[in-house]
Amino acid sequence: MAKQPMLKFVQIERDMPEKRAAQERKQDFNEIYAEYAAAKAAEQASRCSQCGVPYCQSHCPLHNNIPDWLRLTAMGRLEEAYHTSQATNTFPEICGRICPQDRLCEGNCVIEQSGHGTVTIGSVEKYITDTAWEKGWVKPAAPGAERSESVGIIGAGPGGLAAADMLRRAGIQVTVYDRYDRAGGLLTYGIPGFKLEKDVVMRRNRLLEDGGVQFVLNCDVDAAKFTEIREKHDAVIIATGVYQSRDLAMPGSGLPGIEKAIDFLTASNRKSFGDAVEDYDNGRLNADGKRVVVIGGGDTAMDCVRTSIRQGATSVKCLYRRDRANMPGSQREVQNAEEEGVVFEWLSAPKGFTGDDKVAGVMVQKMRLGQPDASGRQAPEVIEGADYVEEADLVIKALGFEPEDLPTLFGQPDLPVTRWGTVKAAFQTGETEMDGVYAIGDIVRGASLVVWAIRDGRDCAAAVIERFDARAAIAAE
């Protein structure tokens, strides 16, 4: 009888890939986790209990076949594991790096609930696909037959690229339009290299090009361009994401030295590519030698504090108005930031800024958690008489993102939007009330996770293909 390769969670403890020491890793922008060796990946995959109801799979937005590819990895059948992973996920090596597994698959692992420590799903997923690239198993789209229909995708972020991949594999002609000079959206310019090294994103972009996806970069889509795109293609998918930063309206908020998170992170990532970045070189978007205060508690704030450390800030503090347990960002990222020297000031909120010709400090008011608000979370309340000033040379606002006014930007007053400014689109298909126009990802959901954008892109592509197939069937009658 063959030896049971799974159910080893009792004998084998959870073991993450080795993490570089904080003192070493904060000197560069390289990823902080090492790669599993083959034996270690198989060992950790073998801890899966192969439960009858895989909560890891049901809590993954992509419903990845996690138990299946864990079993194949434990058996040493890595090429099959890769193809099983790729079947439901366009970018498994990216999700393995940046997904908040502690809130999704791993956070719902059955053996975690029994006290044995979750399976290291994300690290195994990353290992499988990195191995597939190394072995040459990752291939560009090679449709069996080319089709005449074409789709224009506005936005080269994860949602748009996922849709492009699915459509090209079906033989549909795809053109992706993006305002930036490199495809990838936030994967390229928003997420720092220590979480997602840029060559990982660039090789995916090259794979899409090799598969026949056309990219039109440095392309700002205005009213005239949107009309042109709509006339040129049989369908249009809006995948612009949300890039408009939320702001603070309080005393001193217009002082120099108070910057938006997206500007700060984009400048840093451009430097990683070797680009000339004037606002980095002149010190405006550079934390070197500065006392930095980051306002916010999400993953973008974590990216900003850890980037500031690597740029050589003399001190980095993060202000968040709730406590650690109620912050929206990944607890794993908070731990990494603390190891690297970031100080978190919980239950602290800004009320204004000090300074004459540039920012010199943040006026902070201390908070406590009161009664639950409309969302069910305890609402922060001001503690009177507990204000103080936090000195700062650079303040970074990481308060989240809002959608741009697309009906005005695209000259399409009929494009339906919600009261939050997001585009109204049908669940699963992404279809809007405008004929042949779809919308996916953050521009529909609001600021969300990369994995949800990938899910939306894949679902929308399937709906577009179904629409084209139905048209072709009618034409053939």
C-alpha positions, 0 to 999 in steps of 0.5 A: 500500500502506498504511503499516505502523503498527507494528514501530517499536521500532527507530526509536522509543525507549521514552518514558514520560509526563512525570513531575512533578519530585519537589520539586513532586509531594511537595507534594500527593497528585495523580498524578505522571505526566502524560497522553499526548497523542494523537500520543505515545500513537500513537507509543508504541503503534506500537513493539509488535512484534505478535509471534506469541506475545504474552507481554504478554498471557499474563502479564496475569492478565486476558489483555488483548488488548494487541497488538490495542488497541496496534495500534488506538491506533497507527492512531488508532482509539481508540474501538475500542481502548477497547472491545477493552480493556474487553472483558477488563478491568472497570477498565482506567484503574485497572489502567493506573495501579496494576498493577506492569507491570514484573512483568507485561505490560511485564516480559515484552514481547518487545522488552524481551528484545531490548534495545529497551525495553518498550512503555509498555503501562500508560500507553497503557492509561490514556490509552485509557480516560481518553480514552473517559471524556472522549469519552463512550464509557464507558456503564453496564450496559444489559442487553437483558432483566432477570432475576429472579435476584439476587446479594448481594456482600459487599465493594465492593473491585475483585473484588466490583465486577468481579463486580457489573459482569459480573452486571448486564450480564447483567441479574441483580439485584445488591446490594453490601454494604460496611462502609465509607461509600464503595465501592472498598475499598483502591482508595478508602481504601488506595491514595494519590491520587498513584497513583490519584486518587479521582475515578477510583474514584468515577466508576466507582462512579457508573457501576455505580449508574447501571447498576443496582447497589445499594449498602448501605454502612456495613454490618457483616456479622455472623452475623445479617446474613450469614443475611439476605443468604443468604436474600434472594439466589439466590447470595452472593459473599464478596469481603471482601479481607484487612484484618487487619494482621500484627503484631510481637511484640517488646519495646516493640511496644505503645508509642503511636506505633506504627501499622498501615499500613492505619490510617495510609493510610485516615486520609490518604485520608479527609482527601483526601475532606475528611472529619473524621478525629480521629486525623489532626487530633490528630496520631496518624495524621499524619506532619507534623514527625515522624521516620518509620520504616516497616517492610516492603518491599511496595507498602503500605510504599511507599505509607506512605513516600511519604504520610509525605513529603507530610504533611511528615515531617522524615525518612522511613526504610524498614527491610527485612530483605532487599536491594533486589533481593529486595524484593516491592514495585515497583522503580518505586515505590522509585525514586519514593520515593528521588527524593522523599527517602525513605531505604531501610535494606536488610538491616535488621530491627526487634528491639524499640522504645525509649521510655517513654510513646511510641515514641522509636526502633526497635532495628535488627539488621543482616542478611545473606542466607544459604541459600534458605528454603522459598520459594527466596529467600535467608533473612535472617540476623542479623549479631551485634554490628551492632545500632543504634537508629533514632530515630523519632516515628512507626513504621508497620508495613507487614507485610502482611495476613491474613484475618479469621476469617470462619466466626466473624464470619459465624456460619458454622462450615461455611464451609471455610477453609485453614490460613491462614484464607483461604476454600476455593473452587474454582479459576476459579468461586470456588464454596465447599462451601456451596450458592450461596456463592462467594468471590473475591479476596484472601480466597481468594488471600491478599493479592495484586494488584488485577488478580487480584481483577478476574480472580476477580470476572469468572470468578466472575460467569461461573460464577454466570450459567452456574449460573442459566442451567442452572437456567432451562433445567431449569425450562423443560423 
